[in-house]
Amino acid sequence: MKSTGREKMDLLSGASDISGKHKTCGLELERKLWERGFKMVAGTDEVGRGPLAGPVVAACVVFPSSINGTRFEAERLSGVDDSKKLTPAKREEMFELIRENALEVGIGIVGEKDIDRINILNASLTAMWKAVSKLKDPPDFILVDGNQKIPNLPLPQMAVVKGDSLSLTIAAASIIAKVTRDRIMLQYHEKYPEFCFAENKGYGTRTHIEALKAMGPCEIHRHSFKIVRLCRSNQTDLEMK
């Protein structure tokens, strides 16, 4: 049975202590929360804050605490880690493994026009909010990668700095989000091959910026980003430092 009031505050405090002590990617954070009454523990992460083009994508993943009475072990997710540490081929492999083992997966996408309207930080938090809202059943507790909780979400949650290196659930969310966003950018490459989105995924590589300087931004560029604004204004004296 879930706890309320003072008891719930004690649980949240205990979870914060766990986060500070845990240094490797595993299920220790999740297991402590499971043991303290939070059965549906979700992890959420986003990718795509830095690119000059395309959406920011977030994912929310829930793993079972047990399967047929046997506790869920990290070994079932062997190979899952922070998406930035994995090759594209390994991420694709782990994407399928996560889908096979997860109770639920939610994905949230915020496009470039909304990024320009509300800024990239708010867009990232909104994408995570959307990812959580896509779950069929609301989680009992959410582990959020980073140093900020998700606003306007009336569910127990804890921000975990470098969470994608500490929590397998957050790491799984980072992989789902990364693979999803990469696939979106591959589709955009078919429409805008001159920007080499298949290679750079919208990030500001030299070839991407050179294309921006030569042709100006396309429809999926983030016009609120300084480099894109300068190119749009024909200020093409940009140099890669």
Protein Blocks (a to p, Z undefined) as FASTA:
>chain_A
ZZehjllmmmmmmmmmmmmmpmbdcfklmmmmmmnopabacddddehklpmgdcdddddd
dddfbeehiacdfklmgoiacfklpcfklmmmmmmmmmmmpmbdcdddddfklmmmnojk
lmmmmmmmmmmmmpmbdcfbdcdedjbdcehiacdcdddehklmmbmklmmmmmmmmmmm
mmmmmmmmmmmmmnommmnnopacfklmmmmmmnopafkbcfkbmklmmmmnopakbccZ
Z
